[in-house]
């Protein structure tokens, strides 16, 4: 989520700088003579600024989708990667977070949308230590596996009930591991 927000800020700042540079180029073309290249410079500057503006809007939509997923999360999974050095000791590195909601999955800065743009959650399979989400369209299906710390029976039942209530998909509870 932070990476998406940082990209939105960077692209917005770059778009603002592009707009300011284009305005300076337009208003100063009468004061300074840039030769034959002034129209080409202005055209290139406006095209680049337009592209940056489009990328900003696209990234802002991703940011709003990520906010929607986090605000309506059904399950929050924290996965810690460990790095082993040559001595054989391991040290915790970056903690990756996954948020699962009825609107999709947010894994760090990767967004998988459900129930939007023709992509629907098809099935959910849950165990004490894992969840498998199957989603897609009529033409393709994708499965995503998540492993987490073991849940007790009551926590698992609460998550299954929330999934069924929020998504309309009844999760299948299994004891097999993936």
N, C-alpha and C positions, 0 to 999 in steps of 0.2 A: 504494500500500500504506500509506503514511504517513497519507494522508487517511482511509482506512478505519479505521485504528487510532485516529486522533484522534477520529473520530465515535463509535467504541465507548467511548472514555474519557469523552467529553462526555455521551453518553446514560447511561452507568453512573453518573456523578456526579449527573446530573439525577434519575435514578431513586432514588439514595440520599437526595438532598435531599427528594424527594417522600415517601419512606418515613419519614424523620425528621419531616417536617412533619405527616404523618398521625398518627404516634405521639404527637407533642406535642399535636395537636388532640384525639386520643382521651383521653389522660391528663389534659389540662387542662380538659376540658369540665365536670368536676365542680368545679374550683376557680374558673373564671371563667364568668360567664354571657354568652354571645354572643347571646342573644336567640333569636328564631325561626329565624335563619339558620345556627345551628351544625350542624344535620343536613345542610343543603344544602351548606355549606362542606366538611364532611367527605366527603360523597358525591362532589362535584366533585374534591376532592383525591385520593381513592382512584381515581377513573376516570382522571384524568390520570397518576397514578403507574403504573397498570396499562398504559396505552398506552405510556408511556415504557419500561416494563420489556419490553413486546413488541417495541418498536423496537430496544432494546438487544440482545435475543436474535437478532433478524433480522440486525442489523449484525455481531454476533459470528460468525454463521454465514458471512456474506460474508467476514469477515476470515480465518476458518479455510480457506475455499475459496481465497482469495488465497495463503495460506501454502502450501497443497497445490500450487497451480500453480507457485509459485516454487521449491519444493523439488524438483519433478519436471520442471523446464523442459527443453525440447528445443532451444529457440532463444530468444535474448535479443537484442532489437533496440532500439537507442537512436536516437531521432529528435530532432534539434535543430531547433527553430523559430528563425528569425531575424527580427528586427524591423528594418525599414528606417526611418530617420528622414528628415526633409525635406531634409537635406543630401545624402543618397544613400549614406551609409555604413550598413552593417548591423552589428548587434551581436547576439551570441548571447543568446537568452532562455532560457526554461525548457526543459530537456531532458525529453522524454517517453520513457518506457520501456514496452516491450511484452514480455511474457513469454509464450511459447507452450509448452504442455505437452500431454500426452495427456488431461489433465483440463479444459483450456480455455485461454482467453486472458485475460491481465490487462493492460489498457492504463490506466496510472495508477490510477484507482479504479474503472474500468469492468471488470466481470467477464462473460465469455461462457463458459458451462460446456459441456463435451462429455461424452458418455457418462454423463450424469446427467439425471434428470428427463425422460427420453425424447428428449433432444437428442443426436444422434450426429454425429461427424465423418464426412462422406460422401466427400470427395475432397480431395487436396492437389496443387496444381500449383506447381512450383518452377522458378525460373530462377536465373541467376547473381546477379541484382539484386532479385528479388522472390519472394514466396510468396503464393499464393491459397488460402485455406482455405474449403471449402464445408461447411456444417454445417446441421443442422436435424432436422425430424421427417418423417414420411411426408406431412404436410399442407403444410409450408412449408420452403423452403431459403433460406439467407442466405450471401452470399459476403463475405469480408473480405480486403482486399489489404494487403500490407505491402511496403515498399521498404526496402532496406538496402544497405550498401556491398557492392560486388561480391565474390563468393567465388571462390576457385580451384576447380578440378575436384575435388580431393581433399576439401576442406571440404564441398563440395556433396554428394559421395557419402557422406560420414560422416553428414551431416544426414538425407539420404534413408534411409540404413540405420537410423538411430535412429527416425525417424518410422515406418518400416515395422515395426520391432521393437516399439516402444512402443504404437502405435495399431492396428496391423493393416491400416492403409491404405497401399497402395503409391503413393508420390508419383509424379506424372508430371513428367518433366524436359523443359522446353521452352526454347528459345533466344529465343522471341518475347518482346518486352516487353509489358507490359499496356497 
